[in-house]
């Protein structure tokens, strides 16, 4: 079909050439030549005109081809995605300006290098399997991997690769930067995980409230009922014992609520810190005395303050500091039958609080989880508790830019808290 069209086109050109030759002959005043010579000259002149016309056609076709190629090069170079053409060994033969910009390299320096040299080391195997699948299946393949820029930074890319139909030994690949999509996916995944954690915390909170508040409330109600019924028959000591029991359990419930509120705030961010100046030595003495009296453990608690007779003004949130003391000291008294040593050392820059018990220690497998919300080790399940005390203590310490450390073995457990003397308030 193509040959017939070409022959027809050349016949048309020949006819046009003959017409032009006749026009030239009409104006020629030279003498006539022999017929055969004239015939030969006629053929040569026709052929010359055909060549001239074919040359003009080729020039027009070449000009059109150049314009088309220029448009193609613009589309290739300035496409919104990166493009590379590689051979079967993964060596780059062509690359557009977009991929050069994505990699932060000159395009000329990409040619001749392996495509895998611009990949994160952990993702080179992914690209190898991707390229092999393209040549084995002869079908388009896609993959996601992490590419490495010339400055060492990384970005996530989505690759689409296929065989070049005109050159079966080559592969063309489009490269799209999908870093923002990956970040969005990661953010969504974290949000879903966070939602699961919050749901678990809500369930655990309901369980804690149900378990930890039922007994105190029942005791308070029964004490009130006994006082209502038999108060006139009780002596002063018995009545005071009932009232003290009510006060103790109300205090316990207040502590539980405070811990849960602080722990909830700490689960989203650090707890709110409202600071004011106070004498930490005096507050420490009163707190330790109150806790010891509350649980009738005053004979078990050994208090040590250094320097002994000096006050120390600090700028802290007194309520958060109280929760640190209460939780650490109550835990020590709760999980140990022996003596509990509670010490406070201070200077102008910092305060060091240390609580040491003589219990059986915290199992090594539990130590990395003891500050987690609601976590309780297997050896503590027989003792009442919410599992948020240490979470609250850690959150309160860190809100004051301090540190809390634990040391534990079979002879006992020691918590050490270090706090700067002054911190700023934040709401």
C-alpha positions as CSV (number, residue, x, y, z in Angstrom):
1,X,0.0,0.0,0.0
2,X,2.8,2.3,0.9
3,X,4.7,1.6,-2.4
4,X,1.6,2.3,-4.5
5,X,1.2,5.7,-2.8
6,X,4.8,6.6,-3.3
7,X,4.7,5.6,-7.0
8,X,1.6,7.7,-7.5
9,X,3.2,10.7,-5.7
10,X,6.3,10.4,-7.9
11,X,4.2,10.2,-11.1
12,X,2.5,13.4,-10.0
13,X,5.9,15.0,-9.4
14,X,7.1,13.8,-12.9
15,X,4.1,15.3,-14.6
16,X,4.7,18.6,-12.8
17,X,8.4,18.5,-13.8
18,X,7.5,17.8,-17.4
19,X,5.1,20.8,-17.4
20,X,7.8,23.0,-16.0
21,X,10.3,21.7,-18.6
22,X,7.9,22.6,-21.4
23,X,7.5,26.1,-20.0
24,X,11.3,26.5,-20.0
25,X,11.5,25.0,-23.7
26,X,9.0,27.6,-24.9
27,X,11.3,30.4,-23.9
28,X,14.5,28.7,-25.2
29,X,15.8,30.2,-28.5
30,X,18.7,27.7,-28.9
31,X,18.8,25.5,-32.1
32,X,17.2,22.1,-32.0
33,X,19.4,19.1,-31.3
34,X,19.1,15.5,-32.4
35,X,16.0,13.7,-31.2
36,X,17.8,11.1,-29.0
37,X,19.9,13.8,-27.4
38,X,16.9,15.9,-26.8
39,X,15.1,13.0,-25.3
40,X,18.0,12.2,-23.0
41,X,18.3,15.9,-22.0
42,X,14.6,15.9,-21.4
43,X,14.9,13.0,-19.1
44,X,17.8,14.5,-17.2
45,X,16.0,17.8,-16.8
46,X,12.9,16.1,-15.6
47,X,14.9,14.0,-13.2
48,X,16.7,17.1,-11.9
49,X,13.4,18.9,-11.3
50,X,12.1,15.8,-9.6
51,X,15.1,15.8,-7.3
52,X,14.6,19.5,-6.5
53,X,11.0,18.9,-5.7
54,X,11.8,15.8,-3.6
55,X,14.5,17.9,-1.8
56,X,11.9,20.6,-1.0
57,X,9.5,17.9,0.2
58,X,12.2,16.5,2.5
59,X,13.1,19.9,3.8
60,X,9.5,20.5,4.7
61,X,9.2,17.0,6.3
62,X,12.4,17.5,8.2
63,X,11.2,20.9,9.5
64,X,7.9,19.3,10.6
65,X,9.8,16.5,12.2
66,X,12.1,18.9,14.1
67,X,9.1,20.8,15.4
68,X,7.4,17.6,16.5
69,X,10.6,16.4,18.1
70,X,11.0,19.7,19.9
71,X,7.5,19.4,21.3
72,X,8.2,15.8,22.3
73,X,11.4,16.9,24.0
74,X,9.6,19.6,25.9
75,X,6.9,17.1,27.0
76,X,9.6,14.7,28.0
77,X,11.8,17.1,29.8
78,X,9.2,19.2,31.6
79,X,6.7,16.5,32.4
80,X,5.3,16.8,35.9
81,X,6.7,13.3,36.8
82,X,10.2,12.0,36.4
83,X,11.1,9.7,33.5
84,X,14.1,7.5,32.9
85,X,15.0,5.0,30.2
86,X,17.2,2.1,31.3
87,X,18.7,-1.0,29.7
88,X,18.2,-4.5,31.0
89,X,21.0,-3.9,33.5
90,X,19.3,-0.9,35.0
91,X,21.7,1.6,33.6
92,X,20.1,5.0,32.8
93,X,20.3,5.9,29.1
94,X,17.8,8.8,29.2
95,X,16.5,11.0,31.9
96,X,14.2,14.1,31.9
97,X,14.8,17.3,33.8
98,X,12.1,16.5,36.3
99,X,13.9,13.5,37.7
100,X,17.1,15.4,37.7
101,X,15.5,18.1,39.8
102,X,13.9,15.5,42.1
103,X,17.3,13.9,42.7
104,X,19.1,17.3,43.0
105,X,21.6,16.3,40.3
106,X,22.6,17.4,36.8
107,X,20.9,15.4,34.1
108,X,24.2,14.7,32.4
109,X,25.5,13.0,35.6
110,X,22.6,10.6,35.6
111,X,23.3,9.1,32.2
112,X,25.4,6.0,32.5
113,X,24.7,5.4,36.1
114,X,22.7,2.5,37.6
115,X,19.2,3.4,38.6
116,X,19.7,1.6,41.9
117,X,22.5,4.0,42.9
118,X,19.8,6.6,43.6
119,X,17.9,4.3,45.9
120,X,17.9,3.9,49.7
121,X,20.0,0.8,50.5
122,X,17.1,-0.9,52.1
123,X,15.0,-0.6,49.0
124,X,17.4,-1.7,46.3
125,X,16.1,-5.2,46.4
126,X,12.6,-4.0,45.8
127,X,13.8,-2.2,42.6
128,X,15.7,-5.3,41.4
129,X,12.6,-7.5,41.7
130,X,10.5,-4.8,40.1
131,X,12.8,-4.5,37.0
132,X,13.2,-8.3,36.7
133,X,9.4,-8.6,36.7
134,X,9.1,-6.1,33.9
135,X,11.4,-8.0,31.6
136,X,10.1,-11.4,32.5
137,X,6.4,-10.6,32.2
138,X,6.7,-8.0,29.4
139,X,3.9,-6.2,31.3
140,X,3.8,-2.9,33.2
141,X,4.9,-3.2,36.9
142,X,4.5,-0.8,39.8
143,X,6.2,-0.4,43.1
144,X,6.8,2.1,46.0
145,X,10.3,2.7,47.3
146,X,12.5,5.3,48.9
147,X,14.9,7.2,46.7
148,X,18.0,9.1,47.8
149,X,18.9,12.6,46.6
150,X,22.4,13.7,45.9
151,X,22.6,15.5,49.2
152,X,21.7,12.3,51.1
153,X,18.1,13.2,51.9
154,X,15.2,10.8,50.9
155,X,11.8,10.9,49.4
156,X,9.2,8.2,48.7
157,X,8.5,7.5,45.0
158,X,5.9,5.5,43.0
159,X,7.4,3.8,40.0
160,X,5.6,2.6,36.8
161,X,7.8,0.6,34.4
162,X,7.2,-1.0,31.0
163,X,9.2,-2.3,28.1
164,X,9.9,0.2,25.2
165,X,8.0,-1.5,22.3
166,X,10.6,-0.3,19.7
167,X,13.5,-1.5,21.8
168,X,12.7,-4.7,23.7
169,X,16.0,-4.5,25.7
170,X,15.1,-1.2,27.3
171,X,12.6,-0.1,30.0
172,X,11.0,3.2,30.6
173,X,10.0,4.3,34.0
174,X,7.8,7.1,35.3
175,X,8.7,8.3,38.9
176,X,6.2,10.2,41.1
177,X,7.1,11.8,44.4
178,X,4.5,10.4,46.9
179,X,6.2,11.6,50.1
180,X,3.2,13.7,51.1
181,X,0.8,10.8,50.4
182,X,3.0,8.5,52.6
183,X,3.1,11.1,55.3
184,X,-0.7,11.4,55.2
185,X,-1.0,7.6,55.3
186,X,1.4,7.5,58.3
187,X,-0.5,10.2,60.1
188,X,-3.8,8.4,59.5
189,X,-2.3,5.2,60.7
190,X,-1.0,6.9,63.9
191,X,-4.5,8.5,64.4
192,X,-6.1,5.1,64.1
193,X,-3.7,3.5,66.5
194,X,-4.2,6.5,68.9
195,X,-7.9,6.0,68.7
196,X,-7.5,2.3,69.6
197,X,-5.3,3.3,72.5
198,X,-7.9,5.8,73.7
199,X,-10.7,3.3,73.5
200,X,-8.6,0.9,75.5
201,X,-7.9,3.6,78.1
202,X,-11.6,4.4,78.3
203,X,-12.4,0.8,78.9
204,X,-9.7,0.4,81.5
205,X,-10.8,3.7,83.2
206,X,-14.3,2.4,83.6
207,X,-12.9,-0.9,85.0
208,X,-10.7,1.1,87.4
209,X,-13.5,3.3,88.6
210,X,-15.8,0.3,89.0
211,X,-13.2,-1.7,90.9
212,X,-11.4,0.9,93.0
213,X,-14.3,3.1,94.0
214,X,-16.9,0.4,94.8
215,X,-15.3,-0.7,98.1
216,X,-14.6,2.8,99.5
217,X,-18.1,4.0,98.6
218,X,-19.7,0.9,100.2
219,X,-17.7,1.5,103.3
220,X,-18.6,5.2,103.5
221,X,-22.3,4.3,103.0
222,X,-22.2,1.6,105.6
223,X,-20.4,3.9,108.1
224,X,-23.0,6.6,107.6
225,X,-25.8,4.2,108.0
226,X,-24.3,2.9,111.3
227,X,-23.9,6.4,112.5
228,X,-27.4,7.3,111.6
229,X,-28.8,4.2,113.4
230,X,-26.6,3.8,116.4
231,X,-24.7,7.1,117.0
232,X,-26.6,7.7,120.3
233,X,-25.4,4.3,121.6
234,X,-21.7,4.8,120.6
235,X,-19.1,6.3,122.8
236,X,-17.0,9.1,121.5
237,X,-14.1,6.9,120.4
238,X,-16.3,4.6,118.3
239,X,-18.0,7.6,116.6
240,X,-14.6,9.2,115.9
241,X,-13.4,5.9,114.4
242,X,-16.3,5.8,112.0
243,X,-15.8,9.4,111.0
244,X,-12.1,8.8,110.5
245,X,-12.9,5.9,108.3
246,X,-15.1,8.1,106.2
247,X,-12.5,10.8,105.9
248,X,-9.8,8.3,105.0
249,X,-11.9,6.8,102.2
250,X,-13.0,10.2,100.9
251,X,-9.3,11.2,100.8
252,X,-8.5,8.0,98.9
253,X,-11.3,8.6,96.4
254,X,-10.0,12.2,95.9
255,X,-6.5,10.8,95.2
256,X,-7.9,8.4,92.7
257,X,-9.8,11.1,90.9
258,X,-6.8,13.4,90.9
259,X,-4.6,10.7,89.5
260,X,-7.0,9.8,86.7
261,X,-7.4,13.5,85.7
262,X,-3.7,14.1,85.6
263,X,-3.0,10.9,83.8
264,X,-5.7,11.8,81.2
265,X,-4.1,15.1,80.6
266,X,-0.7,13.6,80.3
267,X,-1.9,11.1,77.7
268,X,-2.5,14.0,75.3
269,X,0.3,16.3,76.5
270,X,2.1,17.2,79.6
271,X,-0.2,18.2,82.6
272,X,-0.9,21.8,83.2
273,X,1.6,23.4,85.5
274,X,0.5,26.3,87.7
275,X,3.5,27.4,89.7
276,X,4.0,29.5,92.8
277,X,6.8,29.8,95.4
278,X,6.7,27.6,98.5
279,X,9.1,26.0,101.0
280,X,9.6,22.5,99.7
281,X,11.1,21.3,102.9
282,X,8.1,22.3,105.0
283,X,5.6,20.8,102.5
284,X,7.6,17.6,102.2
285,X,7.6,17.2,106.0
286,X,3.8,17.7,106.2
287,X,3.0,15.4,103.3
288,X,5.1,12.5,104.7
289,X,3.6,12.9,108.1
290,X,0.0,13.0,106.7
291,X,0.6,9.8,104.6
292,X,2.2,8.0,107.5
293,X,-0.7,8.9,109.9
294,X,-3.3,8.1,107.3
295,X,-2.2,4.5,107.0
296,X,-0.9,4.1,110.6
297,X,2.6,3.6,109.2
298,X,4.4,6.4,111.1
299,X,6.7,3.9,112.7
300,X,7.8,2.5,109.3
301,X,8.8,5.7,107.6
302,X,12.3,7.1,108.1
303,X,12.6,10.7,107.0
304,X,15.9,12.4,106.2
305,X,16.4,16.0,105.0
306,X,19.7,17.5,104.1
307,X,20.7,20.2,104.9
308,X,18.6,19.6,108.1
309,X,17.6,23.0,109.3
310,X,17.4,25.0,106.1
311,X,14.3,25.9,104.1
312,X,14.4,25.8,100.3
313,X,12.1,28.0,98.3
314,X,11.1,26.4,94.9
315,X,8.8,27.5,92.1
316,X,6.7,24.5,91.4
317,X,3.1,23.3,91.0
318,X,2.5,22.2,94.6
319,X,-0.4,20.0,93.7
320,X,1.7,18.0,91.2
321,X,4.6,17.8,93.7
322,X,2.1,16.4,96.2
323,X,1.0,13.7,93.7
324,X,4.6,12.7,93.3
325,X,5.2,12.3,97.0
326,X,1.9,10.6,97.7
327,X,2.2,8.1,94.9
328,X,5.8,7.1,95.5
329,X,5.4,6.9,99.3
330,X,2.1,5.1,99.2
331,X,3.4,2.6,96.7
332,X,6.5,1.9,98.9
333,X,4.2,1.4,102.0
334,X,1.7,-0.7,100.0
335,X,4.1,-3.2,98.4
336,X,6.6,-3.5,101.3
337,X,6.2,-4.7,104.9
338,X,9.6,-3.3,106.0
339,X,10.9,0.1,106.6
340,X,10.6,2.9,104.0
341,X,13.3,5.5,103.7
342,X,12.2,8.9,102.3
343,X,14.9,11.6,101.9
344,X,15.1,15.1,100.5
345,X,18.4,16.7,99.5
346,X,18.6,20.2,98.2
347,X,20.9,23.0,97.1
348,X,20.4,26.3,95.2
349,X,20.0,24.6,91.8
350,X,18.1,21.4,92.4
351,X,16.1,19.1,94.7
352,X,16.7,15.3,95.0
353,X,13.9,13.2,96.3
354,X,14.5,9.5,97.1
355,X,12.0,6.8,98.2
356,X,13.4,3.4,99.1
357,X,11.5,0.3,100.3
358,X,12.5,-3.2,101.4
359,X,10.0,-5.1,99.3
360,X,10.6,-8.0,96.9
361,X,11.5,-5.6,94.0
362,X,10.0,-5.2,90.6
363,X,10.5,-8.1,88.1
364,X,12.9,-7.1,85.3
365,X,10.3,-7.9,82.7
366,X,7.9,-5.3,84.2
367,X,10.4,-2.5,84.7
368,X,10.1,-1.0,81.2
369,X,6.3,-0.8,81.6
370,X,5.8,0.4,85.1
371,X,5.2,4.0,84.0
372,X,2.6,3.0,81.4
373,X,-1.0,3.9,82.1
374,X,-2.9,1.3,84.1
375,X,0.0,-1.2,83.9
376,X,0.4,-3.4,87.0
377,X,2.9,-6.2,87.3
378,X,1.9,-9.8,88.1
379,X,3.3,-9.5,91.6
380,X,1.0,-6.5,92.4
381,X,-2.4,-7.8,91.3
382,X,-3.3,-9.0,94.8
383,X,-2.9,-5.4,96.2
384,X,-5.6,-2.8,95.5
385,X,-4.5,0.0,93.1
386,X,-5.4,1.8,89.9
387,X,-2.1,1.4,88.0
388,X,-1.9,5.2,87.2
389,X,0.2,6.4,90.2
390,X,3.6,6.0,88.6
391,X,2.2,7.4,85.3
392,X,1.1,10.5,87.2
393,X,4.4,10.8,89.1
394,X,6.5,10.6,85.9
395,X,4.2,13.1,84.1
396,X,4.4,15.5,87.0
397,X,8.2,15.2,87.2
398,X,8.7,15.7,83.4
399,X,6.3,18.7,83.5
400,X,8.8,20.3,85.9
401,X,11.7,19.4,83.5
402,X,13.0,16.8,86.0
403,X,13.9,13.2,85.8
404,X,12.8,10.0,87.6
405,X,14.9,6.9,87.8
406,X,14.3,3.4,89.3
407,X,16.6,0.9,90.8
408,X,15.2,-2.4,91.8
409,X,16.3,-5.9,92.9
410,X,15.1,-8.6,95.3
411,X,16.2,-6.5,98.3
412,X,13.9,-3.6,97.4
413,X,13.1,-0.7,95.1
414,X,14.4,2.9,95.0
415,X,12.8,5.8,93.1
416,X,15.0,8.9,92.6
417,X,13.5,12.2,91.4
418,X,15.7,15.2,90.5
419,X,14.0,18.5,89.9
420,X,15.3,22.0,89.2
421,X,14.4,24.5,91.9
422,X,12.5,26.8,89.6
423,X,10.3,26.2,86.5
424,X,8.0,28.3,84.5
425,X,4.2,28.0,84.7
426,X,2.3,26.9,81.6
427,X,-1.5,26.6,81.1
